[in-house]
Amino acid sequence: MGQTIHTPETVGLLLLASLTAAACAGMPSLSTSPSTSPPQRATAPPGKIVPPPVLSPQEGLAEEKRQRQETASRIQQAEQTVLKVDQKRLPKDQQAMYATVQSFIANAKTALSAQDFVRATNLADKAQVLANDLLQNLQ
């Protein structure tokens, strides 16, 4: 009989195959049939109330406060800018823009009260840009 000569590549493949087989030997078999038992849930002993997990640490509260203040400031800036616009001097198309600015500000306040800081900030920024445009067109 002939002798098999192993190259470094075949030795590596044989080693990988034996390690894979050894690792899989301790694993449960995978079944294609669906499980009939529902997943287990962690439950508290009867009569004991388990509080929900804390989702955000104290730093989260500080970040929320910072976002709220920054967003409120942006809304206030947009309101102050739009107050400088004399609506009576605006042409019809710009009066529509003025109404849009007012709508953006109102929606930003609603989003802020719902703690949707991203939406509130975006709306306040849009209101600010449009209000600045209105002011520039009047000058």
N, C-alpha and C positions, 0 to 999 in steps of 0.2 A: 504494500500500500504506500501511496505517496504521502509525503508530509506537507501540511498546509503552512505556507509562509504568510505571516501577518505583517502588513505594513502599518505604519503609525495611524493611518486613517481607519483601517479595519479594527485595530485595537481600540481606538477611541469609540467607534460605533458599538463594538461589543461591550465595552465598559458602560456606555450610555444605556444600552438595552438592558443590561443586568441591573443597573441602578433604578431604571424605570420600573422594571418588573418587581424589584424589592419594595419600592415605594408604593406601588399599586396593590401589593399583596395585603396591606393593612387597611385599605380603603373599602368602604361598603360598596357593593355592586350598584351600578346605575340601572334603574328599572325603567322601561318604557311605559309601564302602566301607571296611570295617575294614582296618587295617594288618596286613600279613602278617609284618612283621619285629618281633621282640621288642624291648622297650626296652633301650637300651644301659646297662650298669652300669660304674661306675668300678672298674677292677681294678688290682692292683699288678703290677709286672713279676714274672716267674717267680722264685721263690726269695726274694722280699722280703716280709716280714710288715709289714702296715700296722696300727698300733694303732687300736682303735676311737676315735671322737671323744669328747672329754671332755664330759660332759653337764652337769656342775655345777662352778662355780668354787669357790675356797676359801671364799667367803662361804657357799656352800651347806652346806659341812661344819660351819661354825659354827652355822648355823641348825638343822641336824639335831641337833647336840649340845644346843642350847638346848631344842628340842622334846622330846628324849629325857629331859632332866633335869626339865623341867616336868611331863611325863607321869608319870614315875616318882614325883615328889613328890605328885602327885594320887592315885596308887594308894596310896602310903604313908599319906596322910592318911585315905583311906577305910578302910584296914586298921586304923589306930589308933582310928578312931571305932567300928568294929564290935567291936573288942576291949573296949570299954567296955560293951557290951551283954551283960547276963546272960541267955543263951539260955534257961536253965531257968525264968526268970520270965515268959517270953513266952507269950501264948496261942497256940493252934494256927495261926491265920491269920497271926500275926506271925512264927511260926517258919518258915513258908513264905517270908515276906519276908526273913528272916534268911538262908535258903538261897539266895535270889535274889541278895542282896548278895554272898555268898561266890562265887557263880557269876560275877557281874559282875567281881569282883576277879580271879578266875582267868582269865577271858577277856581282861581288860585286860592282864594280864601276858603272855598269849600274843600279843596284838596288838602289844604293845610289843616283844617279841622279834622279831616279823616286821616291825618298823619301820613299822607302820600306826599312826602317832601320832594321827590323827584318831579312829579307832575306839577306840584305847586310852584316849584322853582322855574320849570320850563314855561309855564303860563305867565308868571311874573316877568320873566326875561322877555318873552314875546311882547307883552304889554309895554314894557319899557322901550323896546326898539321901535314899536309903532308910535308910541307917544313922542319919542324923540323926533321921528320923521314928521309928525304933525307940527311940532314946534318949529322945526327948521323950515317947513313950507310956509309958515305964517310970517317968517322974518324976511 
